[in-house]
Amino acid sequence: MALNATRESPNIDPQSDENSIALEAKRGISTPTDEATPSSQAASSAYLVPNNESSWHIPEFCVDFCDDDPENPKNWKTWYQVCAIMAITYTAWATVLYSTCYSSGITGMMVELGIASETVANLGISLYLIGWSVGALVLAPLSETFGRRPVYFVSLLVYVGLIPAAAMADSFAVVLVARVLGSIFGGVMITLAPGSLVDTVPSSRLALAMSVYSIGPLNGPVTGPIIGGFVYERWGWRGINWFIMIISGVGWLLMSCIKETYQPIILRRRAAAKRQSTGDLRWWSKHDETIPLQQRLPTAIWRPIQLCITEPVLWFWNLYIAVIYAVLYLCFIAYPIVFSDLRHWSPEISGLAFVGVLIGNTLTVLCEPMLRRLINRHPVDARTGKRAPESAVSVIIIAAVLAPVGQLIFALTSLPTSIPWIASIIGGVLFGFGNTVIFTYGTNYVAASYGMFASSALVSNVVCRSLLAAGLVEAGERFYHALSPRLAGIVLAALEFGLIPIPVLFYIWGHKVRVRSRALKRLNTESA
């Protein structure tokens, strides 16, 4: 839970399982009198103990944020917060763009590298998604030890450095290795970015910030074929890689300019600086790390898997969000078949078919104030002073209908080709809007439900949706050719319609499901 020196309700920090903060900051750095200073190194060393033995610490020596503390990211100037959000959103877009921009160059790559079939070529997308799931399990605990900024810096540098290997590859195996390794590191913008926003943005503006950020990871896949088609026509499939390297390099530079946002790291460094400047070892923070990384990393990797297996809330929401996300990636199989193979559009023009989905995604951000008003109509819990997480599910129910309706319209208008193409594009608008609302508010519901375990809960969601999307993309080519785009789209729409009861039932009984959660019972006990 992110530190909040402005006395708002505590926010959820989806990256802070290991260092969760139960209460708001109540004091700044207190300067004790000289008489309190121990007379010897031995005396002061008695205070260097783990935080779970907090009774050994002297409260007056606790380093914490004070009101209006300029080092607290939530107190950054508004213009700097906006710049940070824009940098995070842009870089997330650039790294996710690489996942589907690849699809525009498959035809040329198959010819040059001798790839047997499109199903094999689609491994470049599937393995990229799998790489995200691997990175999500490792990068989050690393950020809790070293801070978000160093992990961003190193991960993005490695990601950008691997792209030339794919651009200059003379075999498909090299392309696959470069892409999967790049996705493990590039996935840092999927894994850590939500936590950085929670670190930085006050709760009153967090929903808007999350909606703006969602433009990156959700419009990245959609704009990939649009941009990739034009780049491929001029510079071929290798040119796509060089283009991605350039825009991702810009993202790395932008992220390098953003200061550290993770409050526990800031306080640890502040306490260490205070000990060094005063020579007094009694200065401490609530987040001083005492467990070595090699001991915490296995726990951090296992916890998302454990929650995914044992938590009913995650059973249903991981399934629902994963299906919606996987259907989005199946669009990158369906759209080329419908618009390139059947309607005979050029690679440049066929990519523009995704404009409908892009418009739908963007409308979600524009409609955020209206959606927020709908959520705010729900009563505030007198005990917590906040609305129940289920209040956000009300807008998901609306989106849960729009997404399959859009998918169904696209399917029914895909064939015969005599049907005007604009009808399919309109279906994409509805699908894009519904998909983005479900993804944005669904992940927010998971984070709001799991508090100090939100990081592990969200990592489990990243892993589930990435693995399902990877599997369906690999099977997608055979699926669409076996059933035809029309029938395959109807099957997917029926699947999405069949999942509508999940948000409806959670809107009505979600609080009862959360009450029975073992992880949430532990959270409530520790917060008491």
C-alpha positions in Angstrom: 0.0 0.0 0.0 1.5 3.3 -1.1 2.5 5.9 1.5 0.2 8.8 1.6 1.3 11.9 3.4 -1.8 13.9 2.4 -4.1 11.9 4.7 -6.2 10.4 1.9 -7.5 6.9 2.2 -4.7 4.4 1.8 -4.1 3.4 -1.8 -3.5 0.0 -3.2 0.1 -0.5 -4.5 0.1 -3.5 -6.8 3.8 -4.1 -6.3 4.2 -3.9 -2.6 3.3 -7.3 -1.1 6.7 -7.7 0.6 6.8 -4.2 2.0 3.1 -3.3 2.5 2.4 -0.3 4.6 -0.6 -0.7 6.8 -1.1 2.9 7.9 -0.6 6.4 6.5 2.6 8.3 7.3 2.1 10.2 10.5 5.4 12.0 11.1 8.4 13.4 9.2 12.0 13.0 10.3 12.2 13.8 14.0 15.5 15.2 15.3 16.2 13.8 18.8 18.3 15.7 21.3 22.0 15.2 21.5 21.5 13.5 24.8 19.7 10.6 23.1 22.8 9.8 21.0 24.5 6.6 22.2 28.1 7.0 23.5 29.4 4.1 21.6 29.0 2.0 18.4 28.0 -1.0 20.5 25.2 0.9 22.1 23.8 2.0 18.7 24.1 -1.4 17.2 21.4 -2.7 19.6 18.9 -0.8 17.5 19.8 -2.5 14.2 17.1 -5.2 14.3 14.5 -6.5 11.8 11.3 -4.5 11.5 9.2 -7.3 12.9 10.9 -6.6 16.2 9.7 -3.0 16.1 9.6 -2.7 19.9 13.4 -2.4 19.8 13.2 0.7 17.6 13.0 4.2 19.0 10.0 5.9 17.3 11.7 9.3 17.4 14.4 7.9 15.0 11.8 6.6 12.5 12.3 8.1 9.0 9.0 8.8 7.3 7.2 11.2 5.0 5.8 14.3 6.4 2.9 16.4 5.1 3.8 18.1 1.7 7.1 16.2 1.7 8.6 17.0 -1.8 10.3 13.5 -1.9 6.9 11.8 -1.7 5.9 11.1 -5.3 2.3 11.9 -4.5 3.4 15.5 -3.7 5.2 16.0 -7.0 4.1 19.0 -9.1 1.1 18.2 -11.2 3.1 18.9 -14.4 5.7 16.4 -13.4 3.1 13.8 -12.5 1.5 14.3 -16.0 5.0 14.0 -17.6 5.6 10.7 -15.7 2.2 9.3 -16.7 2.8 10.2 -20.4 6.3 8.7 -20.3 5.0 5.5 -18.8 2.1 5.3 -21.2 4.2 5.9 -24.3 6.9 3.4 -23.3 4.2 0.8 -22.5 2.7 1.4 -25.9 6.1 1.0 -27.6 6.9 -2.3 -26.0 3.5 -3.7 -26.5 3.5 -2.5 -30.1 6.3 -4.9 -30.8 4.1 -7.9 -30.0 1.8 -7.3 -33.0 3.7 -5.1 -35.4 5.6 -8.3 -36.1 2.4 -9.7 -37.8 2.7 -7.2 -40.6 6.0 -8.6 -41.7 5.2 -12.3 -41.5 4.7 -12.7 -45.3 8.1 -11.3 -46.2 9.8 -13.1 -43.3 8.4 -16.4 -44.4 9.8 -16.0 -47.9 13.2 -14.8 -46.8 13.8 -17.2 -43.9 12.0 -20.2 -45.3 9.3 -20.5 -42.7 7.0 -23.5 -43.4 3.7 -22.0 -42.5 1.9 -19.0 -40.9 1.2 -21.2 -37.8 4.9 -21.5 -37.3 5.5 -17.9 -38.0 2.9 -16.9 -35.4 5.3 -18.4 -32.8 6.9 -14.9 -32.8 3.7 -13.5 -31.2 3.0 -16.5 -28.9 6.4 -16.6 -27.4 6.4 -12.9 -27.0 3.3 -13.2 -24.8 4.9 -16.1 -22.8 7.9 -13.9 -22.2 5.7 -11.4 -20.5 4.4 -14.0 -18.0 8.0 -15.0 -17.1 9.1 -11.4 -16.7 6.1 -10.6 -14.5 7.1 -13.3 -11.9 10.7 -12.0 -11.6 10.7 -8.2 -12.2 8.2 -7.3 -9.4 10.2 -8.7 -6.5 13.4 -7.1 -8.0 11.7 -3.7 -8.0 10.9 -4.1 -4.3 14.6 -4.6 -3.6 16.3 -2.2 -5.9 13.5 0.2 -6.7 11.4 0.7 -9.8 13.7 3.1 -11.6 16.8 0.8 -11.8 14.6 -2.1 -12.9 13.1 0.1 -15.6 16.5 1.4 -16.7 18.2 -2.0 -17.0 15.2 -4.0 -18.4 14.4 -1.5 -21.1 18.1 -1.1 -22.0 18.4 -4.9 -22.5 15.0 -5.0 -24.4 16.1 -2.3 -26.8 19.5 -4.0 -27.2 18.0 -7.3 -28.3 15.9 -5.8 -31.1 18.8 -5.5 -33.6 19.4 -9.3 -33.2 15.9 -9.9 -34.6 16.4 -7.2 -37.3 19.7 -8.8 -38.6 18.7 -12.4 -38.0 19.5 -14.9 -40.8 17.3 -17.7 -39.3 13.9 -17.8 -37.7 15.3 -19.4 -34.5 17.4 -16.2 -33.9 14.2 -14.1 -34.4 12.3 -16.2 -31.8 15.1 -16.1 -29.2 15.6 -12.4 -29.6 11.8 -11.8 -29.3 11.2 -14.0 -26.2 14.2 -12.6 -24.3 13.2 -9.1 -25.3 9.6 -9.6 -24.1 10.8 -10.8 -20.7 12.6 -7.5 -20.2 10.2 -5.3 -22.1 7.3 -6.7 -20.1 8.6 -4.4 -17.3 6.1 -1.8 -18.6 3.2 -4.3 -18.1 4.4 -5.5 -14.7 5.6 -2.4 -12.9 3.8 0.5 -14.6 0.5 0.2 -12.6 2.4 0.3 -9.4 4.3 3.4 -10.5 1.0 5.1 -11.1 -0.3 4.2 -7.7 2.9 5.5 -6.2 2.5 8.8 -7.9 -1.1 9.7 -8.4 -3.5 10.7 -5.6 -6.5 8.3 -5.2 -8.9 11.0 -6.5 -7.2 11.0 -9.9 -6.0 7.4 -10.0 -8.9 6.0 -12.1 -8.3 8.6 -14.8 -4.5 8.0 -14.7 -5.1 4.2 -15.1 -7.4 4.9 -18.0 -4.8 7.0 -19.7 -2.2 4.4 -19.1 -4.4 1.7 -20.6 -4.1 3.4 -23.9 -0.5 2.0 -24.0 -1.0 -1.7 -23.4 -4.4 -1.9 -25.1 -3.7 0.3 -28.1 -0.2 -1.1 -28.6 -1.5 -4.4 -30.0 -4.1 -2.5 -32.1 -1.8 0.1 -33.6 0.8 -2.6 -34.3 -0.7 -3.8 -37.6 -1.7 -0.2 -38.6 1.9 1.1 -38.3 3.5 -2.2 -39.3 1.7 -2.3 -42.6 3.1 1.0 -43.7 6.6 0.3 -42.4 6.6 -3.1 -44.1 5.6 -1.7 -47.5 8.6 0.7 -47.4 11.3 -1.1 -45.5 10.3 -4.8 -45.2 10.1 -6.9 -42.1 13.5 -6.0 -40.9 12.6 -2.3 -41.1 9.8 -3.0 -38.6 12.3 -4.1 -36.1 14.5 -1.0 -36.6 11.4 1.2 -36.3 10.5 -0.5 -33.0 14.1 -0.1 -31.7 14.0 3.7 -32.4 10.6 4.3 -30.7 11.5 2.0 -27.8 14.8 3.8 -27.4 12.9 7.0 -27.0 10.9 5.3 -24.3 14.0 4.2 -22.5 15.3 7.8 -22.5 12.0 9.1 -21.1 11.8 6.5 -18.4 15.4 7.3 -17.4 14.3 10.9 -16.6 11.6 9.8 -14.2 12.6 9.8 -10.5 12.1 6.8 -8.2 8.5 6.4 -7.3 8.5 3.4 -4.9 8.1 4.9 -1.4 9.7 2.1 0.6 12.9 2.5 -1.4 12.9 6.3 -1.0 12.5 5.9 2.8 15.2 3.2 3.0 17.6 5.5 1.2 16.6 8.4 3.3 17.3 6.4 6.5 20.6 5.2 5.2 21.6 8.8 4.3 20.6 10.0 7.8 22.7 7.3 9.4 25.7 8.1 7.3 25.4 11.9 7.8 24.9 11.8 11.5 26.9 8.7 12.4 24.0 7.5 14.4 22.9 4.0 13.6 19.5 4.3 15.3 17.9 5.9 12.3 15.5 3.4 10.6 12.5 3.2 8.4 9.5 0.8 8.4 10.8 -0.7 5.2 14.4 -1.5 6.0 15.0 -4.9 4.3 16.3 -7.7 6.4 15.5 -10.8 4.2 18.0 -11.5 1.4 16.7 -11.4 -2.1 17.6 -15.0 -2.7 15.2 -16.0 0.1 12.4 -13.6 -1.0 12.5 -14.3 -4.7 11.2 -17.9 -4.5 8.3 -16.7 -2.2 7.5 -13.9 -4.5 7.4 -16.2 -7.6 5.3 -18.8 -5.8 2.8 -16.5 -4.2 1.0 -15.4 -7.5 0.7 -19.1 -8.4 -0.6 -20.0 -5.0 -3.2 -17.2 -5.1 -4.3 -18.2 -8.6 -4.8 -21.8 -7.4 -6.5 -21.1 -4.0 -8.4 -17.8 -4.4 -12.0 -18.0 -5.9 -12.0 -14.3 -6.8 -9.0 -14.9 -9.0 -10.4 -18.1 -10.4 -13.2 -16.2 -12.1 -11.5 -12.8 -12.8 -8.3 -14.3 -14.2 -10.4 -16.5 -16.5 -12.7 -13.6 -17.6 -9.9 -11.1 -18.2 -7.7 -13.7 -19.9 -10.5 -14.7 -22.3 -11.2 -11.1 -23.2 -7.5 -10.4 -23.7 -7.0 -13.5 -25.8 -9.9 -12.7 -28.1 -8.2 -9.3 -28.7 -5.1 -11.0 -29.8 -7.1 -13.4 -32.0 -8.1 -10.2 -33.9 -4.6 -10.1 -35.3 -5.2 -13.5 -36.9 -8.8 -12.7 -38.0 -8.4 -9.3 -39.4 -5.6 -10.2 -42.0 -7.8 -13.1 -43.1 -10.9 -11.0 -43.5 -9.4 -7.9 -45.0 -6.2 -9.1 -46.8 -7.1 -12.6 -47.9 -10.8 -12.2 -48.6 -11.2 -8.5 -49.4 -7.7 -8.3 -51.0 -6.7 -5.1 -49.2 -2.9 -4.2 -49.4 -0.8 -4.6 -46.2 -1.0 -0.8 -45.7 -4.7 -0.5 -46.0 -5.6 -3.8 -44.2 -3.8 -2.5 -41.1 -6.2 0.5 -41.1 -9.1 -2.0 -40.3 -7.9 -1.9 -36.7 -8.9 1.8 -36.5 -12.4 0.7 -35.2 -10.9 -1.1 -32.2 -8.5 1.9 -31.7 -11.5 4.3 -31.6 -13.3 2.0 -29.1 -10.2 1.9 -26.8 -9.9 5.7 -26.9 -13.5 6.2 -26.2 -13.0 4.5 -22.8 -10.6 7.2 -21.7 -13.0 10.0 -23.0 -15.9 8.4 -21.1 -14.0 7.9 -17.9 -15.7 10.8 -16.1 -19.1 9.4 -17.0 -18.1 5.9 -15.9 -16.7 7.4 -12.6 -20.0 9.1 -11.9 -21.8 5.8 -12.3 -19.4 4.2 -9.9 -19.7 7.1 -7.4 -23.5 6.6 -7.2 -22.8 3.6 -5.0 -22.8 4.1 -1.2 -19.7 4.6 0.8 -18.9 2.0 3.4 -19.2 3.7 6.8 -16.5 1.5 8.3 -13.8 2.0 5.6 -14.9 5.4 4.2 -14.6 4.0 0.7 -16.9 2.4 -1.8 -16.8 -1.4 -2.1 -14.7 -2.8 -5.0 -18.0 -4.2 -6.5 -19.0 -0.6 -7.3 -16.6 -0.7 -10.3 -18.1 -4.0 -11.5 -21.3 -2.0 -12.4 -19.5 -0.5 -15.5 -17.9 -3.9 -16.3 -21.4 -5.4 -16.7 -22.2 -2.8 -19.4 -18.9 -3.6 -21.2 -19.5 -7.3 -20.8 -22.5 -6.9 -23.2 -20.9 -4.5 -25.6 -17.7 -6.6 -26.2 -19.5 -9.7 -27.5 -22.0 -7.6 -29.4 -19.1 -6.0 -31.2 -17.5 -9.4 -31.8 -20.8 -10.7 -33.2 -21.2 -7.8 -35.6 -17.7 -8.3 -36.9 -18.3 -12.0 -37.4 -21.7 -11.6 -39.2 -20.4 -8.9 -41.5 -17.1 -10.5 -42.3 -18.7 -12.7 -45.0 -19.8 -12.4 -47.7 -17.5 -9.7 -48.9 -20.4 -7.9 -50.6 -21.3 -6.6 -47.1 -19.8 -3.1 -46.7 -16.5 -3.1 -44.8 -17.6 -0.3 -42.6 -20.0 -2.7 -40.8 -17.1 -4.8 -39.5 -15.2 -1.6 -38.4 -18.3 -0.5 -36.4 -18.2 -3.9 -34.7 -14.6 -3.3 -33.8 -15.5 0.0 -32.1 -18.0 -1.7 -29.8 -15.5 -4.5 -29.1 -12.7 -2.2 -28.4 -14.7 -0.1 -25.9 -16.0 -3.1 -24.1 -12.6 -4.9 -24.1 -10.9 -1.8 -22.6 -13.4 -1.2 -19.9 -13.4 -4.8 -18.8 -9.6 -4.9 -18.8 -9.1 -1.6 -16.9 -11.8 -1.9 -14.3 -11.4 -5.7 -13.9 -7.7 -5.3 -13.0 -8.7 -2.4 -10.7 -11.2 -4.7 -9.0 -8.6 -7.3 -8.4 -6.1 -4.8 -7.0 -8.7 -3.1 -4.8 -9.8 -6.5 -3.4 -6.4 -7.8 -2.5 -4.7 -4.9 -0.8 -1.2 -5.8 0.2 -1.4 -8.9 -2.0 -2.5 -6.9 -5.0 0.9 -7.3 -6.7 0.8 -11.1 -6.6 -2.9 -11.1 -7.6 -2.1 -8.9 -10.7 1.0 -10.9 -11.6 -1.2 -14.0 -11.6 -3.6 -12.2 -14.0 -0.7 -11.2 -16.3 0.5 -14.8 -16.4 -2.9 -16.3 -17.1 -3.9 -13.8 -19.8 -0.5 -14.0 -21.5 -0.5 -17.8 -21.5 -4.0 -18.1 -22.8 -3.5 -15.4 -25.5 -0.3 -17.2 -26.6 -2.0 -20.5 -26.9 -5.0 -19.2 -28.8 -2.8 -17.1 -31.2 -0.9 -20.3 -32.0 -4.1 -22.2 -32.7 -5.9 -19.2 -34.2 -4.8 -19.8 -37.8 -6.2 -23.3 -37.9 -9.3 -22.3 -36.0 -10.3 -19.6 -38.4 -9.5 -21.6 -41.5 -11.4 -24.6 -40.2 -14.5 -22.8 -39.3 -14.4 -19.7 -41.5 -14.0 -16.1 -40.0 -17.8 -15.9 -39.7 -18.4 -19.0 -37.7 -15.2 -18.7 -35.7 -16.3 -15.1 -34.7 -19.7 -16.4 -33.7 -18.1 -19.0 -31.5 -16.0 -16.4 -29.8 -18.9 -14.1 -29.3 -20.9 -16.9 -27.7 -18.0 -17.6 -25.4 -17.9 -14.0 -24.3 -21.7 -13.9 -23.8 -21.4 -17.1 -21.7 -19.0 -15.3 -19.3 -21.3 -12.4 -18.6 -22.6 -14.0 -15.4 -19.2 -13.6 -13.8 -19.4 -9.8 -13.5 -23.1 -9.9 -12.7 -22.7 -12.4 -9.9 -19.7 -10.6 -8.5 -21.7 -7.3 -8.5 -24.4 -9.0 -6.4 -22.4 -11.4 -4.2 -18.7 -10.4 -4.7 -18.4 -9.2 -1.1 -19.5 -12.6 0.2 -16.8 -14.3 -2.0 -14.2 -11.9 -0.7 -15.2 -12.6 2.9 -14.4 -16.2 2.4 -11.0 -15.5 0.9 -8.1 -16.9 3.1 -5.7 -14.3 1.8 -8.1 -11.4 2.5 -8.8 -12.8 6.0 -5.1 -12.6 6.7 -5.0 -9.1 5.3 -7.8 -8.0 7.5 -6.1 -9.6 10.6 -2.8 -7.9 9.9 -4.5 -4.5 9.3 -6.5 -4.7 12.5 
